[in-house]
Amino acid sequence: MSGTSQDSAFTRGSLVYNKKTLFSLFFWILWGDFCLQFMEVVVAAVLPLLMTQWKAPAIIIGLFVTTIPALLNFVITPLVSVWSDRHRGKWGRRIPFLLVPTPFVVLFLLGIAGAEPVAHALQWLVGSMWSFETCRLVVLGFMIVAFQVAHMVVASVYYYLFNDVVPEPRMGRFLGLFRIVSIAAGACFHFFVFPRADGNAPQIFALSALVYGVGFGLMCLKVREGTYPEPESLDSRHPLHTAALLLKECFSTPFFRTYALFNGAFAFAMAWNAFMQVMRVNAGVSYAEIGMLMGIASAVSALTSYPVGVLVDRFRPFAVAIAGLILLTAGQSFYLPLFAPDLPAGTSFWVMGFAVLVTTVGLSVFQGAAMPLHMYVFPKERYGQFCGALAMLNALASMLGGLVAGGLTSLIQGWWGDRIGWAFAPIGMSLSLALCLALLVNSRRLWGSRPE
């Protein structure tokens, strides 16, 4: 893209825009984000339900929905990030890592959609060795892992593209629009698609493959990167030695160790999300009602985004993050009356609605403060280094969280049945968030008492 204005508001590196080309840039990136977010929310919301319908044990659900993606994140993200930084080609340094994996993401989403026909073929090959149910879960597991590998490459690089092509003076406005579009994708899914999820999961995965393949693929073809200087040569020191020194530096003080543990505890707590949607379905609320509630929650999240930013500017991110985490932790308890044996008929929808509202506001407040909090406490000149170290720790915590959440749910189901097992999801999340809150408060204490 090129233009005539040399104003810094219309330039980024070697890229020069005018109003028309800048609008085009914003449109295509935001359109790509809508398609990406729609696909991701389909996977997050429908996959656990599909695995439950196919009688997958809870520990297997936790393994494939949380633990394996976290392991792939731990391995793939650092490698792809460095590779992308150093890549030079006619398509730029980011677009190749977005465009090349896209057909594979589509292929494996279609593989999830067509898992049952493929499972019939597999059973024909193995004969009586495996039952159809086993073949179906094997095929689904393979497709999930293959999808996650391809998707992780995209997810590792996509957000770096913004920093390379969006003019810095326009970044705040762009990120505001970006958050609104991301929330809108979730709202569209929950309002219009999720109510039809019962019995139609394969068709929904096929739809997400179509939306992602066409929409995100078009974005990759329409957005152009500029030119970059040649990368510096790597240090002659062994990469593992360099990585060890950087990690040691990131965790060298009590504050940073505690702050890292707080972030890891939050990643651990979010592993329970794999079972929250299943819990809602098993609480006596219809798919249509759940879709409506989650769609409303997306709208609430969008409406609170700007006021939360104002609060962060006024009260500093620590205070806002603590307030949001308190609300999010307490909100989990409001799900528990759904499983009371004497709950009056017709009240489940309203109980769940209140729980969803409280937890949505709490999560929106916390997330609105989380990124500013990183910027507030991490050294400016080594921000990427500290974020990278944190991402590795969070991936480990997510892996552990998926195994613990799935294992405990399976045990409780064995002792007291499925209904009580799924009811444990908000309990497990609230206990994990309580630990997270304690670590955040201690981080605030250590930050306040640090030597100036």
N, C-alpha and C positions, 0 to 999 in steps of 0.2 A: 504494500500500500504506500502511496506517496501523496503529497499535497504541496501546497505552496507556502504554508505558514511555517516559520522557523520558531514560533513561540514554544517554550518548553512544555506548555499544556498540550501541545500537539506533536511532541516528539518523544521517542524512546529509543535510545541508542542511535542506530543508523536509520530507524524508521521515522518517517515524517508523514503526518496525517493532516487532513482538513476536516471540517465538520462532518462531511458526508462519509469519508472513509473511517473516521473514528466511530461514527454511529454504526457503520457496517461491522467494525471489529467487535463492538459491544454486543450487537445483535447475535453474531455467530457464536461468540464464546458463551453468552448466556443461553442461547438455544442448545448448544452442546451440553451445558451444565444441566439444563432441564431434562434432557434425554438420559444423561448419566445418572442423575439423582432418581429419576423414575425407575430406571433399571435396578438401582441399588436398593430402593425401598421395596420393590417386588421381591428381591432375594431375601431381604431381612424379614419381611412380614409373612411371605407365603411359604418359603422353604421349610421353616420349623413345623408349620401346619401340615404340609405335604408329608414330611417324614413321620409326623405323629399318626396321620391317617394310614400310612403304610407300616405302622407298628414298629417303628425304629425305637430302641430303648433311649431313654433320656440322655444317657451318657454318650451315645452315638450322635445324638442331635448336638450336644455341646461340643463334641469333638469336631464335627464337620462345619458347624455354623460359627464357632468361635475359636477353638484351639488351633486347628489347621490353618485358617486364614491368618491368625496371629503369628504362627511359625513362619509362614510364607512372607509376611510383612517383615519379620526380623531378618530374614535371609535376603529377600529380593530388593527391598527398598534401598538399603545403603548401596548395593552394587549398581542398581539401575540409576540411582541419583548421581553417583560419581560418573558413570558411563555417559549419561546424558549431558552433564556439565562439560565433558571433554569432547563430545561428538561434534564434528563439523561436516556439513553436507549441504546439498542444494535445497533440501527441505528444512534446513535449520537444525537445531540441536534438540528440540522437544517434539515437534510434529512426528518424526519417524517413530518415536516411542509411543505415540498415541495412535497413529494410523495402522501400523503393521499388526499390533495385537487385536485390533477391532474385529476383523473377520473371525478370529479364533474365539473371542468373547461371544460373538453371535452364534458360532457353531456349537459351542458347549452349552449355551442357554437353550438352543434348540435340542441339544442332547438331553438336557434335564426335562424339557417338555415331552420328548419322545422316549423317556426311560422305559416305559412299559413295553412297547413294541421291541425295543432292543433287548429287554430282559427275556422276552419270549424266545428270541433268537439265541441268546446265551444259554437258556435252559435246554433248547434243542441240541446245542453243542455238548453240554456237560451231562445230559441225560438225567438220571435219577440222583446224581451226586448232590445236587443242590435243589431245594424247593424253588418255586417261582418267586416267593416272597424274598428269599435270600438273593436270588439273581437280581431282583428289582432293586434291592438296597445296594448291591455291589455296583450295578450300573449307575445308579444315582450317585453313590459316593465317588466313583471315578469322574463322572461329569462335573460334580461340584469342585473337586480338587483341580481338575484341568481348567475349569472356568476361573477359579481363584488365581491360578498362576498367571493366566493371560490378563485378568482384570487388575492384578496387583501391579503389573508393569505400567498400565495406564494410570492407576491411582497414585503411583509413586511420582509421576512426572507432571500430571495435568496441572496442578496448582502452581508449579514453577513457571508455566507458560505465561501466567498473568504478569509476573515480575519482568518478563522479557519483552512483552509487547504492549502493555498498557502504560500510557504516560503517567509518571509519578504524581503530578498534580491532580490527575483524575482518578487516582486509585481508590480514594475514600468513597467517592460516588459509585465507582464500579463495584466495590465490595458490598456496598449497601444493596445495590440491585442484585448482586450475586446471591446474597442471603435470601432476599425476597423470592427470587426464582427457584432456589433450592427448596424453600418451604412450599411454594406453589406446586412443585412436582409431587411432593408428599401429599398435599391436600387433594390434588386431582386423583391420585391413586386411591386414597382412602374414601373419597366421596363417590367415585364412579366405578372403580374396579374391585376393591376389596369386598363390597357386598356380594359379589358374584364368585368369590374365591372358593366357596364350599363346592367341591366337585369339579371345579374348572381350573385347577392349578396349572395343568399342562398348557391350556390355551393362554393363560395369563403370562406364562414364561415365554411362549411363542410371540405374544404381543410385545413384551419387553425387548425381545431380541430384534424385532422389526423396528421399533422406535429407536433403540440404541444404534443399530447398524446404520440406518438411514440418517438419523439426525446427527449423531456424533461423527459419523463418517463425513458428512457434508461439512461440519465444522472444521475437521482436519484439512479438508481440501480448500476451504475458503480463507482460513487464517494464514497469513504469511509472517514469517519471522524475518528479522534483519540479519546483518552480518555480525560476527563476534570476533574478538581478537583470539589469536591462537592461545590455547591453554598453557599454563606454566608446566614445565617438566616436573614429574613427580620426584619427591625427595628420594635420594639414594638409599635412605634407611628402609628396612623391611616394612611393608605396609602394616603388618600385624603389630610391630613394635610401635609404629606411629599411632595406630589406633589405641593401643594400650595406654600410651602417654596421655592422649586426649581424653580418654575415659577417666583416667585417674584425676586429671585436672578438674573435670566436671563434678566429681564427687568428693572434692578435697576438703570441704568445710561441713560442719554439722548442719548448717542451714540447707545447703544444696542436697545433702543426703536425705534430710527430712522432706524437703520439697519434692524430690524425686520419688520418695516412697508414697507421698500423698497422691501424686499423679498415677503411680502404679496401682495404688489402692482403688482409685476411681476406675481405671481400666479393668481391674478385677471385678468391681461391682457391676460394670456394664455387661459382663459376661452373662448375667442373669437375664438380660434382655432377650436372649434366645428363647426363653420360656415364658416371658410376659404375655406375648400374643396368644400362646397356647392356653395360658391361665385365663385370659379374658374369654376365649371361646368356651372354656369349660365352666364358666361362672354363670351360665344361663342367659347370656346376652347374645342376640342374633348377630350374624355377620354384617347385616345392613346397619344395625345400631352401632356396632363397633366401628364400622367404616365412617359413619357420621360423626361419632365422638372423636376419632382420630383426625378427621378432616377439620373439625372445629378446633382441635388442639393445634393443628398447623397454623390456622388463622390467628389464634391467640399468641402463638410463638412469634409470628410476623409482627403483630401489633405491639408486642412488648420489646422488640429488638432495639428500636431507637431510644425509648425511655431508659432502658438498661444502660445504653451507652452514655446517656446524660448522667446517670447515677455513678457510673465508673469514673467519669471525669471529675465529679464533685467529691465523692467519698473514697476514692482510690480503689483499685481492683480487689485488694484483700478483703475489705469489709463487704463488698457486694458479693464476692465469691462465697464467703462464709454464710451470708444471709440466704443465698440461693441453695446452698448445700443443706442448710437446716430445713428449708422448705421441702426440698426434694426427698430428704431422708424421712421426715415426718409424714410426707404424703403417701409413702408406701403402705403405712398402716391403714389407710382408708380403703384399701382393697379387701382387707380381711373380713369385714362383715358380709361380703359376697358369699362366703362359704359357711356362714352360720346356718344350722339346720332349721331354725325358726324364722328365717328372714321372710317378711311378708311378701306375698305374691305381687309382682309388678313393680317392686322397688329396686331390682337389680340394676336396671338401666340408670337410675338416678344416683345410686351409690357409686357405680363405676364412673359416671360422668363427673361426680365431685372429685373422685380420686384422680382421674385423668387431668382435670383442670388444675388441681393443686400441684401435681407432679410436673405438668407441662410448664407452669409458671416458674417453679423451682429450677427446672432444667434450663429454661430459657435465661433466667437470671444468672445461673452459674456459668453457662456457656458464653454468655455475653461478657463475662469478666475473665474467662480463662485465658484467651489469647492476649488481652492487655496485661494480664498478670505475668505471663511469660516475658513480655516486653519490658515490664516494670522491674523484674528481678534479675534477668539474665544480662550478662555483660554485652553491651551493644556490639563491640568489635568481634565477639565470638558467639553471636546469637545462634547461627546455624549449627555450630559445634554442640552447644548445649541442647538445642532442640533435637538433634540427631541422637545424642546419648539418651535423652528422655524417651524418644520413640522406641529405642531398643528395649529399654526397661518396661515400657508399656506393653510391648509385644509379648514379653515374657509373662507379665502379669495377666494378660488376656488369655494366653495359653493355659496357665494354671487355673484361672477363673473358669474357663470352659470345662475343664476336667472336674473341678470341685463342684460346680453347679450341676453338671450332668450326673456326676456320681452320687451326690446327696439326693437329688431328685429321684434317681433310680432306687436308692435305698428306701426312701420314704414311700414311694409307690409300692415297693415290695411289702412293706410293713402295714400300711394303712390304705392302700388303693390309689388309683390315678387322681381322683378329685383332690385328696389331701396333698398328694405329691405336687400337683400343679399349684396349689395354694401356697406352697412353700416358697415360690419364686419371689413374691414381694417381701417375705420375711428374710430370705437370703440376701436380697438386694439392700434392704434397710440396715441389716447388720454390717454388711460390707461398707455401705456409705457412712455408717457411724464411725468406723475405723478411719475412713477417708477424712471425715470432718475433724476428728481428733488430730490427725497429722497436719491438716491445713491450719488449725488453730495454733499448733506448736510451731509450724513454719512461720506464722505471723509473729509469734513471740521471739523466735530466733532472729528474724529479720529486724524487728524493732530494737533488739539489744545488741546488734552487730556494732563493732567499732567503726566510726566514720573515718 
